[in-house]
Amino acid sequence: MGGAADDADRITVLSQGRIHFDGTTHGFLGNAPADTPGSRRAEAAYTALTLQG
């Protein structure tokens, strides 16, 4: 486990000092609503995660 390839596909979302998500890029983008255009998926995923409380 571990290694450069694994580390490159890892995202941690922090907001106000709290971790909201720690996982793969695919898992992160999966938090965006299904109908979100590709160009807005990262923003939508971040918003969804940080609004979950």
PDB file with SEQRES, HELIX, SHEET and CRYST1 records, atoms N, CA, C and O in Angstrom:
SEQRES   1 A   53  MET GLY GLY ALA ALA ASP ASP ALA ASP ARG ILE THR VAL          
SEQRES   2 A   53  LEU SER GLN GLY ARG ILE HIS PHE ASP GLY THR THR HIS          
SEQRES   3 A   53  GLY PHE LEU GLY ASN ALA PRO ALA ASP THR PRO GLY SER          
SEQRES   4 A   53  ARG ARG ALA GLU ALA ALA TYR THR ALA LEU THR LEU GLN          
SEQRES   5 A   53  GLY                                                          
HELIX    1 AA1 ALA A    4  ALA A    8  1                                   5    
HELIX    2 AA2 THR A   25  LEU A   29  1                                   5    
HELIX    3 AA3 GLY A   38  ARG A   40  5                                   3    
HELIX    4 AA4 ARG A   41  LEU A   51  1                                  11    
SHEET    1 AA1 2 ILE A  11  SER A  15  0                                        
SHEET    2 AA1 2 ARG A  18  GLY A  23 -1                                        
CRYST1    1.000    1.000    1.000  90.00  90.00  90.00 P 1           1          
ATOM      1  N   MET A   1       0.841  -1.177   0.000  1.00  0.00           N  
ATOM      2  CA  MET A   1       0.000   0.000   0.000  1.00  0.00           C  
ATOM      3  C   MET A   1       0.881   1.233   0.000  1.00  0.00           C  
ATOM      4  O   MET A   1       2.025   1.199   0.454  1.00  0.00           O  
ATOM      5  N   GLY A   2       0.327   2.332  -0.521  1.00  0.00           N  
ATOM      6  CA  GLY A   2       1.108   3.554  -0.578  1.00  0.00           C  
ATOM      7  C   GLY A   2       1.873   3.641  -1.876  1.00  0.00           C  
ATOM      8  O   GLY A   2       1.722   2.787  -2.750  1.00  0.00           O  
ATOM      9  N   GLY A   3       2.672   4.636  -2.006  1.00  0.00           N  
ATOM     10  CA  GLY A   3       3.434   4.832  -3.217  1.00  0.00           C  
ATOM     11  C   GLY A   3       2.987   6.089  -3.927  1.00  0.00           C  
ATOM     12  O   GLY A   3       1.928   6.641  -3.627  1.00  0.00           O  
ATOM     13  N   ALA A   4       3.796   6.540  -4.872  1.00  0.00           N  
ATOM     14  CA  ALA A   4       3.525   7.799  -5.565  1.00  0.00           C  
ATOM     15  C   ALA A   4       2.204   7.782  -6.315  1.00  0.00           C  
ATOM     16  O   ALA A   4       1.464   8.765  -6.274  1.00  0.00           O  
ATOM     17  N   ALA A   5       1.891   6.686  -6.998  1.00  0.00           N  
ATOM     18  CA  ALA A   5       0.642   6.623  -7.765  1.00  0.00           C  
ATOM     19  C   ALA A   5      -0.564   6.713  -6.840  1.00  0.00           C  
ATOM     20  O   ALA A   5      -1.531   7.408  -7.153  1.00  0.00           O  
ATOM     21  N   ASP A   6      -0.521   6.022  -5.706  1.00  0.00           N  
ATOM     22  CA  ASP A   6      -1.630   6.073  -4.759  1.00  0.00           C  
ATOM     23  C   ASP A   6      -1.778   7.464  -4.155  1.00  0.00           C  
ATOM     24  O   ASP A   6      -2.896   7.953  -3.994  1.00  0.00           O  
ATOM     25  N   ASP A   7      -0.683   8.092  -3.827  1.00  0.00           N  
ATOM     26  CA  ASP A   7      -0.714   9.417  -3.216  1.00  0.00           C  
ATOM     27  C   ASP A   7      -1.240  10.470  -4.188  1.00  0.00           C  
ATOM     28  O   ASP A   7      -1.880  11.432  -3.764  1.00  0.00           O  
ATOM     29  N   ALA A   8      -0.980  10.301  -5.481  1.00  0.00           N  
ATOM     30  CA  ALA A   8      -1.411  11.278  -6.469  1.00  0.00           C  
ATOM     31  C   ALA A   8      -2.922  11.242  -6.669  1.00  0.00           C  
ATOM     32  O   ALA A   8      -3.499  12.230  -7.124  1.00  0.00           O  
ATOM     33  N   ASP A   9      -3.572  10.142  -6.344  1.00  0.00           N  
ATOM     34  CA  ASP A   9      -5.016  10.011  -6.519  1.00  0.00           C  
ATOM     35  C   ASP A   9      -5.729  10.120  -5.177  1.00  0.00           C  
ATOM     36  O   ASP A   9      -6.645   9.349  -4.892  1.00  0.00           O  
ATOM     37  N   ARG A  10      -5.316  11.062  -4.368  1.00  0.00           N  
ATOM     38  CA  ARG A  10      -5.870  11.225  -3.028  1.00  0.00           C  
ATOM     39  C   ARG A  10      -6.281  12.679  -2.828  1.00  0.00           C  
ATOM     40  O   ARG A  10      -5.518  13.593  -3.139  1.00  0.00           O  
ATOM     41  N   ILE A  11      -7.473  12.888  -2.314  1.00  0.00           N  
ATOM     42  CA  ILE A  11      -7.968  14.236  -2.051  1.00  0.00           C  
ATOM     43  C   ILE A  11      -8.422  14.313  -0.603  1.00  0.00           C  
ATOM     44  O   ILE A  11      -9.090  13.411  -0.099  1.00  0.00           O  
ATOM     45  N   THR A  12      -8.054  15.393   0.054  1.00  0.00           N  
ATOM     46  CA  THR A  12      -8.560  15.685   1.389  1.00  0.00           C  
ATOM     47  C   THR A  12      -9.245  17.039   1.316  1.00  0.00           C  
ATOM     48  O   THR A  12      -8.645  18.027   0.891  1.00  0.00           O  
ATOM     49  N   VAL A  13     -10.506  17.081   1.733  1.00  0.00           N  
ATOM     50  CA  VAL A  13     -11.279  18.323   1.727  1.00  0.00           C  
ATOM     51  C   VAL A  13     -11.356  18.831   3.155  1.00  0.00           C  
ATOM     52  O   VAL A  13     -11.862  18.152   4.048  1.00  0.00           O  
ATOM     53  N   LEU A  14     -10.844  20.037   3.351  1.00  0.00           N  
ATOM     54  CA  LEU A  14     -10.875  20.695   4.657  1.00  0.00           C  
ATOM     55  C   LEU A  14     -11.712  21.961   4.567  1.00  0.00           C  
ATOM     56  O   LEU A  14     -11.640  22.693   3.580  1.00  0.00           O  
ATOM     57  N   SER A  15     -12.495  22.215   5.585  1.00  0.00           N  
ATOM     58  CA  SER A  15     -13.242  23.461   5.675  1.00  0.00           C  
ATOM     59  C   SER A  15     -13.362  23.808   7.149  1.00  0.00           C  
ATOM     60  O   SER A  15     -13.827  22.996   7.950  1.00  0.00           O  
ATOM     61  N   GLN A  16     -12.951  24.990   7.498  1.00  0.00           N  
ATOM     62  CA  GLN A  16     -12.985  25.470   8.874  1.00  0.00           C  
ATOM     63  C   GLN A  16     -12.290  24.491   9.824  1.00  0.00           C  
ATOM     64  O   GLN A  16     -12.777  24.226  10.923  1.00  0.00           O  
ATOM     65  N   GLY A  17     -11.150  23.960   9.386  1.00  0.00           N  
ATOM     66  CA  GLY A  17     -10.346  23.080  10.216  1.00  0.00           C  
ATOM     67  C   GLY A  17     -10.877  21.668  10.381  1.00  0.00           C  
ATOM     68  O   GLY A  17     -10.363  20.910  11.202  1.00  0.00           O  
ATOM     69  N   ARG A  18     -11.881  21.306   9.627  1.00  0.00           N  
ATOM     70  CA  ARG A  18     -12.500  19.987   9.757  1.00  0.00           C  
ATOM     71  C   ARG A  18     -12.355  19.207   8.453  1.00  0.00           C  
ATOM     72  O   ARG A  18     -12.559  19.765   7.375  1.00  0.00           O  
ATOM     73  N   ILE A  19     -12.012  17.944   8.539  1.00  0.00           N  
ATOM     74  CA  ILE A  19     -11.924  17.097   7.354  1.00  0.00           C  
ATOM     75  C   ILE A  19     -13.332  16.644   6.986  1.00  0.00           C  
ATOM     76  O   ILE A  19     -14.041  16.049   7.797  1.00  0.00           O  
ATOM     77  N   HIS A  20     -13.721  16.934   5.753  1.00  0.00           N  
ATOM     78  CA  HIS A  20     -15.034  16.543   5.254  1.00  0.00           C  
ATOM     79  C   HIS A  20     -14.940  15.319   4.355  1.00  0.00           C  
ATOM     80  O   HIS A  20     -15.919  14.591   4.191  1.00  0.00           O  
ATOM     81  N   PHE A  21     -13.767  15.087   3.771  1.00  0.00           N  
ATOM     82  CA  PHE A  21     -13.578  13.957   2.869  1.00  0.00           C  
ATOM     83  C   PHE A  21     -12.096  13.648   2.778  1.00  0.00           C  
ATOM     84  O   PHE A  21     -11.267  14.558   2.748  1.00  0.00           O  
ATOM     85  N   ASP A  22     -11.763  12.375   2.735  1.00  0.00           N  
ATOM     86  CA  ASP A  22     -10.390  11.936   2.502  1.00  0.00           C  
ATOM     87  C   ASP A  22     -10.483  10.656   1.692  1.00  0.00           C  
ATOM     88  O   ASP A  22     -10.852   9.609   2.223  1.00  0.00           O  
ATOM     89  N   GLY A  23     -10.151  10.732   0.413  1.00  0.00           N  
ATOM     90  CA  GLY A  23     -10.268   9.553  -0.433  1.00  0.00           C  
ATOM     91  C   GLY A  23      -9.747   9.818  -1.834  1.00  0.00           C  
ATOM     92  O   GLY A  23      -8.949  10.730  -2.052  1.00  0.00           O  
ATOM     93  N   THR A  24     -10.209   9.010  -2.782  1.00  0.00           N  
ATOM     94  CA  THR A  24      -9.730   9.111  -4.160  1.00  0.00           C  
ATOM     95  C   THR A  24     -10.430  10.231  -4.912  1.00  0.00           C  
ATOM     96  O   THR A  24     -11.481  10.721  -4.497  1.00  0.00           O  
ATOM     97  N   THR A  25      -9.831  10.622  -6.017  1.00  0.00           N  
ATOM     98  CA  THR A  25     -10.433  11.636  -6.879  1.00  0.00           C  
ATOM     99  C   THR A  25     -11.801  11.172  -7.353  1.00  0.00           C  
ATOM    100  O   THR A  25     -12.764  11.938  -7.330  1.00  0.00           O  
ATOM    101  N   HIS A  26     -11.889   9.925  -7.782  1.00  0.00           N  
ATOM    102  CA  HIS A  26     -13.160   9.362  -8.256  1.00  0.00           C  
ATOM    103  C   HIS A  26     -14.224   9.415  -7.150  1.00  0.00           C  
ATOM    104  O   HIS A  26     -15.367   9.797  -7.400  1.00  0.00           O  
ATOM    105  N   GLY A  27     -13.846   9.037  -5.956  1.00  0.00           N  
ATOM    106  CA  GLY A  27     -14.773   9.082  -4.831  1.00  0.00           C  
ATOM    107  C   GLY A  27     -15.213  10.498  -4.503  1.00  0.00           C  
ATOM    108  O   GLY A  27     -16.375  10.730  -4.171  1.00  0.00           O  
ATOM    109  N   PHE A  28     -14.283  11.449  -4.596  1.00  0.00           N  
ATOM    110  CA  PHE A  28     -14.598  12.854  -4.342  1.00  0.00           C  
ATOM    111  C   PHE A  28     -15.607  13.376  -5.358  1.00  0.00           C  
ATOM    112  O   PHE A  28     -16.621  13.969  -4.990  1.00  0.00           O  
ATOM    113  N   LEU A  29     -15.323  13.153  -6.633  1.00  0.00           N  
ATOM    114  CA  LEU A  29     -16.210  13.659  -7.680  1.00  0.00           C  
ATOM    115  C   LEU A  29     -17.576  12.980  -7.639  1.00  0.00           C  
ATOM    116  O   LEU A  29     -18.558  13.539  -8.127  1.00  0.00           O  
ATOM    117  N   GLY A  30     -17.645  11.792  -7.068  1.00  0.00           N  
ATOM    118  CA  GLY A  30     -18.903  11.082  -6.927  1.00  0.00           C  
ATOM    119  C   GLY A  30     -19.871  11.768  -5.973  1.00  0.00           C  
ATOM    120  O   GLY A  30     -21.045  11.401  -5.926  1.00  0.00           O  
ATOM    121  N   ASN A  31     -19.415  12.740  -5.223  1.00  0.00           N  
ATOM    122  CA  ASN A  31     -20.284  13.491  -4.313  1.00  0.00           C  
ATOM    123  C   ASN A  31     -21.074  14.588  -5.016  1.00  0.00           C  
ATOM    124  O   ASN A  31     -22.001  15.154  -4.436  1.00  0.00           O  
ATOM    125  N   ALA A  32     -20.716  14.889  -6.249  1.00  0.00           N  
ATOM    126  CA  ALA A  32     -21.455  15.896  -7.018  1.00  0.00           C  
ATOM    127  C   ALA A  32     -22.765  15.283  -7.502  1.00  0.00           C  
ATOM    128  O   ALA A  32     -22.817  14.086  -7.787  1.00  0.00           O  
ATOM    129  N   PRO A  33     -23.818  16.084  -7.596  1.00  0.00           N  
ATOM    130  CA  PRO A  33     -25.071  15.575  -8.152  1.00  0.00           C  
ATOM    131  C   PRO A  33     -24.844  15.008  -9.555  1.00  0.00           C  
ATOM    132  O   PRO A  33     -24.010  15.518 -10.303  1.00  0.00           O  
ATOM    133  N   ALA A  34     -25.571  13.970  -9.906  1.00  0.00           N  
ATOM    134  CA  ALA A  34     -25.368  13.255 -11.172  1.00  0.00           C  
ATOM    135  C   ALA A  34     -25.519  14.146 -12.405  1.00  0.00           C  
ATOM    136  O   ALA A  34     -24.862  13.903 -13.417  1.00  0.00           O  
ATOM    137  N   ASP A  35     -26.359  15.156 -12.342  1.00  0.00           N  
ATOM    138  CA  ASP A  35     -26.596  16.002 -13.518  1.00  0.00           C  
ATOM    139  C   ASP A  35     -25.634  17.183 -13.633  1.00  0.00           C  
ATOM    140  O   ASP A  35     -25.846  18.069 -14.461  1.00  0.00           O  
ATOM    141  N   THR A  36     -24.580  17.207 -12.815  1.00  0.00           N  
ATOM    142  CA  THR A  36     -23.612  18.305 -12.841  1.00  0.00           C  
ATOM    143  C   THR A  36     -22.700  18.179 -14.061  1.00  0.00           C  
ATOM    144  O   THR A  36     -22.122  17.117 -14.294  1.00  0.00           O  
ATOM    145  N   PRO A  37     -22.567  19.264 -14.848  1.00  0.00           N  
ATOM    146  CA  PRO A  37     -21.650  19.220 -15.994  1.00  0.00           C  
ATOM    147  C   PRO A  37     -20.213  18.955 -15.536  1.00  0.00           C  
ATOM    148  O   PRO A  37     -19.825  19.361 -14.441  1.00  0.00           O  
ATOM    149  N   GLY A  38     -19.444  18.287 -16.355  1.00  0.00           N  
ATOM    150  CA  GLY A  38     -18.078  17.925 -16.020  1.00  0.00           C  
ATOM    151  C   GLY A  38     -17.215  19.088 -15.556  1.00  0.00           C  
ATOM    152  O   GLY A  38     -16.388  18.940 -14.657  1.00  0.00           O  
ATOM    153  N   SER A  39     -17.414  20.241 -16.173  1.00  0.00           N  
ATOM    154  CA  SER A  39     -16.599  21.410 -15.820  1.00  0.00           C  
ATOM    155  C   SER A  39     -16.920  21.960 -14.435  1.00  0.00           C  
ATOM    156  O   SER A  39     -16.168  22.785 -13.916  1.00  0.00           O  
ATOM    157  N   ARG A  40     -18.013  21.527 -13.828  1.00  0.00           N  
ATOM    158  CA  ARG A  40     -18.416  22.034 -12.515  1.00  0.00           C  
ATOM    159  C   ARG A  40     -18.420  20.960 -11.427  1.00  0.00           C  
ATOM    160  O   ARG A  40     -18.813  21.229 -10.292  1.00  0.00           O  
ATOM    161  N   ARG A  41     -17.982  19.741 -11.767  1.00  0.00           N  
ATOM    162  CA  ARG A  41     -18.078  18.625 -10.828  1.00  0.00           C  
ATOM    163  C   ARG A  41     -17.268  18.837  -9.553  1.00  0.00           C  
ATOM    164  O   ARG A  41     -17.754  18.527  -8.465  1.00  0.00           O  
ATOM    165  N   ALA A  42     -16.063  19.351  -9.657  1.00  0.00           N  
ATOM    166  CA  ALA A  42     -15.229  19.543  -8.459  1.00  0.00           C  
ATOM    167  C   ALA A  42     -15.873  20.553  -7.514  1.00  0.00           C  
ATOM    168  O   ALA A  42     -15.930  20.325  -6.305  1.00  0.00           O  
ATOM    169  N   GLU A  43     -16.355  21.663  -8.057  1.00  0.00           N  
ATOM    170  CA  GLU A  43     -17.012  22.670  -7.228  1.00  0.00           C  
ATOM    171  C   GLU A  43     -18.277  22.107  -6.579  1.00  0.00           C  
ATOM    172  O   GLU A  43     -18.525  22.338  -5.395  1.00  0.00           O  
ATOM    173  N   ALA A  44     -19.073  21.372  -7.349  1.00  0.00           N  
ATOM    174  CA  ALA A  44     -20.314  20.801  -6.828  1.00  0.00           C  
ATOM    175  C   ALA A  44     -20.031  19.745  -5.756  1.00  0.00           C  
ATOM    176  O   ALA A  44     -20.752  19.662  -4.762  1.00  0.00           O  
ATOM    177  N   ALA A  45     -18.997  18.950  -5.954  1.00  0.00           N  
ATOM    178  CA  ALA A  45     -18.639  17.933  -4.961  1.00  0.00           C  
ATOM    179  C   ALA A  45     -18.189  18.600  -3.663  1.00  0.00           C  
ATOM    180  O   ALA A  45     -18.596  18.185  -2.578  1.00  0.00           O  
ATOM    181  N   TYR A  46     -17.355  19.625  -3.768  1.00  0.00           N  
ATOM    182  CA  TYR A  46     -16.895  20.347  -2.576  1.00  0.00           C  
ATOM    183  C   TYR A  46     -18.084  20.954  -1.818  1.00  0.00           C  
ATOM    184  O   TYR A  46     -18.182  20.843  -0.596  1.00  0.00           O  
ATOM    185  N   THR A  47     -18.974  21.591  -2.564  1.00  0.00           N  
ATOM    186  CA  THR A  47     -20.149  22.208  -1.937  1.00  0.00           C  
ATOM    187  C   THR A  47     -21.003  21.165  -1.244  1.00  0.00           C  
ATOM    188  O   THR A  47     -21.431  21.371  -0.108  1.00  0.00           O  
ATOM    189  N   ALA A  48     -21.257  20.053  -1.908  1.00  0.00           N  
ATOM    190  CA  ALA A  48     -22.071  18.990  -1.308  1.00  0.00           C  
ATOM    191  C   ALA A  48     -21.434  18.459  -0.019  1.00  0.00           C  
ATOM    192  O   ALA A  48     -22.130  18.246   0.974  1.00  0.00           O  
ATOM    193  N   LEU A  49     -20.135  18.249  -0.034  1.00  0.00           N  
ATOM    194  CA  LEU A  49     -19.439  17.722   1.138  1.00  0.00           C  
ATOM    195  C   LEU A  49     -19.449  18.698   2.309  1.00  0.00           C  
ATOM    196  O   LEU A  49     -19.687  18.303   3.450  1.00  0.00           O  
ATOM    197  N   THR A  50     -19.195  19.953   2.027  1.00  0.00           N  
ATOM    198  CA  THR A  50     -19.088  20.909   3.124  1.00  0.00           C  
ATOM    199  C   THR A  50     -20.448  21.319   3.676  1.00  0.00           C  
ATOM    200  O   THR A  50     -20.528  21.789   4.811  1.00  0.00           O  
ATOM    201  N   LEU A  51     -21.511  21.156   2.907  1.00  0.00           N  
ATOM    202  CA  LEU A  51     -22.851  21.476   3.393  1.00  0.00           C  
ATOM    203  C   LEU A  51     -23.460  20.326   4.203  1.00  0.00           C  
ATOM    204  O   LEU A  51     -24.457  20.515   4.900  1.00  0.00           O  
ATOM    205  N   GLN A  52     -22.859  19.138   4.109  1.00  0.00           N  
ATOM    206  CA  GLN A  52     -23.376  17.985   4.850  1.00  0.00           C  
ATOM    207  C   GLN A  52     -23.212  18.166   6.349  1.00  0.00           C  
ATOM    208  O   GLN A  52     -23.875  17.500   7.144  1.00  0.00           O  
ATOM    209  N   GLY A  53     -22.339  19.055   6.717  1.00  0.00           N  
ATOM    210  CA  GLY A  53     -22.164  19.343   8.141  1.00  0.00           C  
ATOM    211  C   GLY A  53     -21.230  18.480   8.782  1.00  0.00           C  
ATOM    212  O   GLY A  53     -20.988  18.613   9.981  1.00  0.00           O  
TER     213      GLY A  53                                                      
END                                                                             
